Amino acid sequence: MDDFKLKVVLSILGGIVFSFIFILLAFVLPPEKKEEKIIVKPKGKLEQISHSLKER
């Protein structure tokens, strides 16, 4: 096997192994942590209006 074919085969195998590692890491590592939303009751009239507009 000459040098060029060896380099092509090794680069293809390296790419497959490299992508396989990242695919496994995507399944093993947990996704982002979900942050808990804190809902605060509006105190003033302006906050009530703003809150009601956000709900729509």
Phi, psi and omega per residue, in radians:
M1 nan 2.181 -3.107
D2 -1.377 3.028 -3.001
D3 -1.050 -0.753 -3.070
F4 -1.121 -0.780 -3.133
K5 -1.125 -0.659 3.122
L6 -1.119 -0.741 3.125
K7 -1.138 -0.686 3.133
V8 -1.152 -0.792 -3.138
V9 -1.117 -0.766 3.142
L10 -1.164 -0.655 3.124
S11 -1.207 -0.656 3.097
I12 -1.165 -0.789 3.113
L13 -1.120 -0.687 3.097
G14 -1.105 -0.709 3.098
G15 -1.133 -0.684 3.122
I16 -1.148 -0.782 3.137
V17 -1.132 -0.759 -3.131
F18 -1.075 -0.788 3.134
S19 -1.222 -0.608 3.110
F20 -1.098 -0.688 3.110
I21 -1.088 -0.773 -3.124
F22 -1.214 -0.577 3.077
I23 -1.159 -0.730 3.088
L24 -1.121 -0.711 3.117
L25 -1.118 -0.598 3.121
A26 -1.142 -0.577 3.121
F27 -1.456 -0.529 -3.064
V28 -1.432 -0.774 -3.082
L29 -1.317 2.460 -3.135
P30 -1.278 2.657 3.068
P31 -1.228 -3.096 -3.098
E32 -1.012 2.633 3.120
K33 -1.294 2.422 3.108
K34 -1.453 2.196 3.130
E35 -1.524 2.444 3.119
E36 -1.407 2.313 3.106
K37 -1.504 2.320 3.082
I38 -1.760 2.078 -3.128
I39 -1.690 2.087 -3.136
V40 -1.864 2.319 3.129
K41 -1.251 2.403 3.128
P42 -1.159 2.439 -3.077
K43 -1.683 -0.825 -3.072
G44 -1.780 3.093 -3.123
K45 -1.140 -0.726 -3.130
L46 -1.132 -0.676 3.095
E47 -1.166 -0.625 3.101
Q48 -1.141 -0.724 3.125
I49 -1.153 -0.773 3.136
S50 -1.089 -0.730 -3.138
H51 -1.131 -0.712 -3.127
S52 -1.210 -0.553 3.088
L53 -1.255 -0.557 3.130
K54 -1.241 -0.512 -3.101
E55 -1.238 -0.443 -3.079
R56 -1.235 nan nan
